[in-house]
């Protein structure tokens, strides 16, 4: 895979995380320590930045600076408020590093290297963003290790292009119904599943409802969205256990286990469902289903997980905005009553 393709992936990573720069650090195989042992020095193998001050000639050494700490310890790092007086990055020219306010990075799994992002805004990265970064690192490491060829490369670039489109949806469609419909349509199209559905937890927490679908199988115009007990179906299981479920066996999945009995759904043979965690609670489930048996590849699962993480972030921001709006109304009502 050429570096230009890595650059495109990192550009999408910057867009999804709203970062200033993203950089992939790989070992300099031509460097040898004084003792004759290889290793210890890294370089920028690929990068994307909103500025033009990245130093591609920079030498990054294990244990030196924030990137070096990740490379030596093989541990993720999130610095919400970066203080240049205590540490440094080492991959910018001029005074550009002084404008960086936040940093996040992780080691490539099973590989020598690190994937890092930074921002000019304090507290711009969260633990959820770190999960997204790990998924990008997983896919980059997979590409480096398996050499699966042009088809895998084409599929991955297709998935990352779709992530960029998903990121842009919230700016294109301000109304929730329109945004959700386009999101579910896109998920079904990219993955090749025939049916994509979002279910949300009802206020009491004892049941869940169908919030949206790409094909009108459950939602009827003018009717109340159907509701199901938490004890019913694959979706209910995901809600209760806050864990993903993938059923792609040759025997398939009877339609009764997707939502519950008497749903009049077609006999789905493949189901992939993921929890959407908001405020540390599973408040939604994104579910993909197909009426034919089909293997769910690792690349497809990685893409759906990344899309679900991004969707969860969007919903969490929406949830916080709604809470703030409700609190403002309560305070206004109390003030008017005084």
Buried (B, 14 or more C-beta within 10 A) or exposed (E): BEEEBBBBBBBBBBBBBEBBBBBBBBBBEEBEEEEEEEBBBBBBBBBBBEEEBBBEEBBBBBEBBBBBBBBBEEEBBBBBEBEEEEBBBBBBBEEBBEBBBBBBBBBBBEBBBBBBBBBBEEEBBBEBBBBBBBBBBBBBBBBBEEEBEEEBBEBBBEBBEBBBBBBEBBEEBEEEEEBBBBBBBBBBEBBEBBBBBBBBBBEEEEBBBBBBBBBEBBBEEEEEBBBBEBEBBBBBBBBEEEEBBBBBEEEBBEBBBBBBEEBEBBEBBBBBBBBBBBEEEBBBBBBBBBBEBBEBEEBBBBBBBBBBBBBBBBBBEBEEEEEEEEEEEEEEEEEEEE
